[in-house]
Amino acid sequence: MVWALAHLKEKIRRKFLGAKSIYKERGLRAFYERLIWFIVVRRNKYNSMLRYNIWLFRQKSNGEAKKSHGLTPHDLKGLAGPKISILTPTYNTELRVLKKMIQSVLDQTYTNWELCIADDNSPRPEVKEVIGEFAKRDARIRVCLRQENGHISKASNTALALATGEFVGLLDHDDELTPDALAEVVKVVQRQPNVDLIYSDEDKISKFGIRFDPHFKPDWDPELLLTQNYVCHFSVYRVSLVRDIGGFREGYEGSQDWDLLLRFSEKTAPEKIVHIPKVLYHWRAIEGSVASGSEQKPYAHMAARRAIQDYFYRNQISAVSLPGYGPLTKVRYELKSQPRVSLIVATKDRADLLERTIMGILSQRVYLNFEIVIVDNQSIEKDTLRLLESFSKNPKIKIIKFDQPFNFSKIYNYGVRVSTGEVVGLLNNDLEFVDEAWLLELVSHVVRGGVGAVGPLLLYPDGKVQHAGIVLGMAGGVAGHIFKGSVASEPGYMGRIHCLRQVSAVTGACLFVTRRAYEEVGGLDEENLAVAYNDVDFCLKLTQAGYRNIYTPFTSVIHHESATRGFDTTPEKRVRLQRESEFMKSKWNGTLEKDPYHNKNLSLNREKEIELA
């Protein structure tokens, strides 16, 4: 009882010191965001733990475990491949979990491996004794007992020096691999021999052995990697490239694997990075481990930002890494100049909405090189006509008439044609701008090399999420808005509401793109997608042309959705929506079924909450 109270007291003390440090260094807002993160994560922890274990049970009971989380004897027959060296630095590891870690490697169904353990001069002799006992039992366990403590980067490099395999996998001293982890990795190598980096999904495991908090990851996303180390565990690298870049760098302890990943990614190509959408790694959540809370190692956040800043420096990118939401980082790209931006606003009546949108654009003083093109689609209300007349006197505003039936694609294509900017912004007339630097943030991404469409976090007037990126396959099988209806101040699944990341598409309600890219893919489809899905189709065309589409949470805009023309609820509109939906499914057959930025283990049935499939 006394021990339990002392343990609780120490835990509370650590939480308090962590909170105090955040408040002192980053201010009240950062303290509030971290508090929200902590409350939401803790609140959801036990519900999600129960749901996840029910899901695991169902996977096993319906036979999916054999397909998704293991290999059949037939799969293993004749499975020959490269030697994989597993790197594990140890230090004062709890004996119980140390044994479990080593046993999880011994239990691998693929046998061509070696476990390279570098003990970082653990003061407790029994740690070295346990390691030595296992090494005597199996010659594949290679050990180096360091004579001085050098921290995790030095210890990891010592383990790397022991490696003789073609690939190295990273395994922490208190975590576990699933029995089929290496076999799944080798299957990828056999399919794609030139692969350089393989990473899998992961979950956490409690001190009682209960699995929880699965991290079902997207495919390779270098944008997301600058906000969080989503790759993390289990990651397997081609050893020659790891040695070429000098292994793990000292001074980045706590985020040394993130730093390694950033440097490694510069030496390979995206097509040589493969994601296995299966949990192959159990991250143990114990006191002092990052798995039990990111506040456990606050120095890791500083190291991560240094690693990201170094990445910018090496690649001559004008950007800065800043503290982000909760434990996340934030990236701000710097513009050396302000290219001319054409803001295309389609409207029909509703002077109140249009005035708020236009005045919101004109009132910002951060980005001044822009023009506004208002495309009036048959307005008849006197208030609107008077407003348009007054706007026509402003040299920054151009008003053009579109005297045809409503066709979103045709209206915006027309607006783009008569505009003059290097960058084009498609805007609804029911937007409310609350961030002074919203235009600067969006343009700073658009002008980066290889970027296609960019969209911000859109909020409903009540502060809930309307848009945080579009996921293929949702909303009847075409596409839908992920996190729609979620509370914007909460993190969302794995913090993704607040992560800069690649997405398959962004909404046309606020979409920015270079004129060159817009014209290259032919703009919006006027013939087949007059109203719905034209933004999704446009973004997929950009992807097909080699561009990447980006969602940024670092600016938010209030969207009074469909306030002008309403929702598709009439019989006539439903027929049109169905027709456009069928066109999308036919045109993008095979693409809509797999969104690379949405894991197949996550459901497509609900937009608001991320659920297990």
HELIX and SHEET records of a PDB file:
HELIX    1   1 VAL A    2  ARG A   26  1                                  25    
HELIX    2   2 LEU A   28  SER A   61  1                                  34    
HELIX    3   3 GLU A   64  SER A   68  1                                   5    
HELIX    4   4 PRO A   73  LEU A   76  1                                   4    
HELIX    5   5 LEU A   95  LEU A  106  1                                  12    
HELIX    6   6 PRO A  125  ARG A  137  1                                  13    
HELIX    7   7 HIS A  151  LEU A  162  1                                  12    
HELIX    8   8 ALA A  181  ARG A  191  1                                  11    
HELIX    9   9 LEU A  224  LEU A  226  5                                   3    
HELIX   10  10 VAL A  239  ASP A  244  1                                   6    
HELIX   11  11 GLN A  256  SER A  265  1                                  10    
HELIX   12  12 PRO A  270  LYS A  272  5                                   3    
HELIX   13  13 VAL A  290  SER A  292  5                                   3    
HELIX   14  14 SER A  294  GLN A  296  5                                   3    
HELIX   15  15 TYR A  299  ARG A  314  1                                  16    
HELIX   16  16 ALA A  351  SER A  363  1                                  13    
HELIX   17  17 LYS A  382  PHE A  391  1                                  10    
HELIX   18  18 PHE A  408  VAL A  418  1                                  11    
HELIX   19  19 TRP A  438  VAL A  446  1                                   9    
HELIX   20  20 TYR A  493  HIS A  498  5                                   6    
HELIX   21  21 ARG A  515  GLU A  520  1                                   6    
HELIX   22  22 ASN A  534  GLN A  544  1                                  11    
HELIX   23  23 PRO A  571  LYS A  587  1                                  17    
SHEET    1   A 7 ILE A 141  LEU A 145  0                                        
SHEET    2   A 7 TRP A 113  ASP A 119  1                                        
SHEET    3   A 7 ILE A  84  THR A  90  1                                        
SHEET    4   A 7 PHE A 167  LEU A 170  1                                        
SHEET    5   A 7 SER A 235  ARG A 238 -1                                        
SHEET    6   A 7 LEU A 197  ILE A 205 -1                                        
SHEET    7   A 7 ARG A 211  HIS A 215 -1                                        
SHEET    1   B 8 ILE A 141  LEU A 145  0                                        
SHEET    2   B 8 TRP A 113  ASP A 119  1                                        
SHEET    3   B 8 ILE A  84  THR A  90  1                                        
SHEET    4   B 8 PHE A 167  LEU A 170  1                                        
SHEET    5   B 8 SER A 235  ARG A 238 -1                                        
SHEET    6   B 8 LEU A 197  ILE A 205 -1                                        
SHEET    7   B 8 ILE A 273  ARG A 284  1                                        
SHEET    8   B 8 GLU A 176  LEU A 177 -1                                        
SHEET    1   C 2 ALA A 319  PRO A 323  0                                        
SHEET    2   C 2 THR A 329  TYR A 333 -1                                        
SHEET    1   D 5 ILE A 397  LYS A 401  0                                        
SHEET    2   D 5 PHE A 370  ASP A 376  1                                        
SHEET    3   D 5 VAL A 341  THR A 347  1                                        
SHEET    4   D 5 VAL A 423  LEU A 427  1                                        
SHEET    5   D 5 CYS A 510  THR A 514 -1                                        
SHEET    1   E 4 LEU A 431  PHE A 433  0                                        
SHEET    2   E 4 ARG A 548  HIS A 559 -1                                        
SHEET    3   E 4 VAL A 451  LEU A 459  1                                        
SHEET    4   E 4 VAL A 465  HIS A 467 -1                                        
SHEET    1   F 3 LEU A 431  PHE A 433  0                                        
SHEET    2   F 3 ARG A 548  HIS A 559 -1                                        
SHEET    3   F 3 ARG A 501  VAL A 503 -1                                        
SHEET    1   G 2 ILE A 470  LEU A 472  0                                        
SHEET    2   G 2 ALA A 479  HIS A 481 -1                                        
END                                                                             
